[in-house]
Amino acid sequence: MQPNGSVRAGDEKRSLSLKRDAAGAGIAFKLRTEWKQFRKNGELFMLTVPALLFKFIFAYLPLVGLIIAFKKFNYAKGLWGSEWVGLNNFKFFFASDNAFRITRNTILYNASFIVLTTVIAVALAILMNELGKRWLKLHQTALFLPYFLSWVVVSYVTLGFLDNASGFLNQLLQQFGAAPVKWYQEAKYWPVILILVHLWKSVGFSALIYYAGILGIDSSYYEAARIDGATRLQMIRSITIPLLTPLIVILFIVAVGQMFRADFGLFFFVPNDTSFLYPTTDVIDTYVYRSLRVVGDIGMSSAIGLYQSVVGLALVLAANYGIRKINSENSLW
């Protein structure tokens, strides 16, 4: 029995050795193949070096600074010498009386932006696809131009409409015999105002993305549908929207990842940081900015930034998982 056992043990060792050699040979073969591919397309790979360096310096290298979220940062002691406080920096946000309000505002505004921007942008893209080339450039320019305006400029445009004394809307109301509205003192109007301003500025950019997706659809589908007697509405419902769905889903997943991050310029400059409007215009980013301006503790702001990033990652994973369960072909991974 002893010799037979030793023979079997020897066979197992030889088998394991052969497997390791085969695995090593496979890895070496892959490395040689990759090296040949790199040498063959070396110029193209070199073109990516500036982008990779930019991404490393401005996206990955600053991740070291996340440690500030767990420290009471002291400029004199530096990043590594500052006192470690654990999760204390997160308490100022979660223990605040305004935590529920600003979290609610952030989530509801972003949910409204995602849904309305998607629906209106897809509708505009479909309408642009029905336009003739003569008018297309004019409509593209009119839709895309607001995207290039800064929020400071947009805030002055909004002020021109809503100013208490000389605003366009108040003058219009007075012409019809109605009393002027103090827009910057009434918080109840601002959910609608902020949504409209956001749509005016951003929906054109999204519409052009969807329009580019529509242009990528094979025209033979529409030609076959016309031969079968399909109307334009039927072609939109049966061809355009189904083939545009993967692009819509991808942009939706990316947008969901920003659910806990509000557009600071929109919520700070457009309402002019007016305290009367905080119940409906205050979001996580503006609250953290004011807290940092008053308290001056960057550890607290870093903690909230980390919290937003972690929640955003969780939302992206959850959204992709849900979409993969419904239709795996439309998910990102």
KAWO-V149609 format. One record per helix or strand of 2 or more residues. SS is the DSSP state (H for helix, E for strand). FROM is the first residue (numbers start at 0). TO is the last residue. Records with the same first field share a line. If there is no record, write none. Layout:
# KAWO-V149609
SS->FROM-TO + FROM-TO
This chain:
# KAWO-V149609
H->1-39 + 41-46 + 48-69 + 77-80 + 87-93 + 98-129 + 132-147 + 150-161 + 167-174 + 182-184 + 186-214 + 218-226 + 231-255 + 263-268 + 274-280 + 283-294 + 297-325 + 327-329
E->70-73 + 81-83
